[in-house]
Amino acid sequence: MFDKLDNAVRFQQEAINLRAERQQVLANNIANADTPNFKARDFDFRAELNRVMEQGRSEASGGLSLARTSARHIPGQAGGGAGVRDLLYRVPDQPSLDGNTVDMDRERSAFADNSLRYQADVTFVSRKIQGLKKAMQSE
């Protein structure tokens, strides 16, 4: 029974996780809009969602492991985009002279679109859970 409940929201849960990762990538692009030689990055959301749904998330996708220079150091995890396998460089329409490939109009548009889709996914999951709770309650 619980596997059916899990499957009911798994797709949207994975979509929300990938939307959050994409938001971080886009925010990084926007933050580095004036950094010389910075290359804008993004990933194919549909391909990554298909990959995650088919293969699942690996346990190692929680982050990059940090190098330890002493056995006395505490092991840690570095955050950021580790669940996405294919982080690609954007091809600029018109690169700047300093080598930066961030197009602020494109980045803002993608950021707003991703934010809207993230909120829609959260709303969908919330309503799905409310519907499941309502179905389990006696009248």
Secondary structure by P-SEA (a helix, b strand, c coil): caaaaaaacaaaaaaaaaaaaaaaaaaaaaaacccccbbbbbccaaaaaaaaaaccccccccbbbbbbccccccbbbbbccccccccccccccccccccccccaaaaaaaaaaaaaaaaaaaaaaaaaaaaaaaaaccc
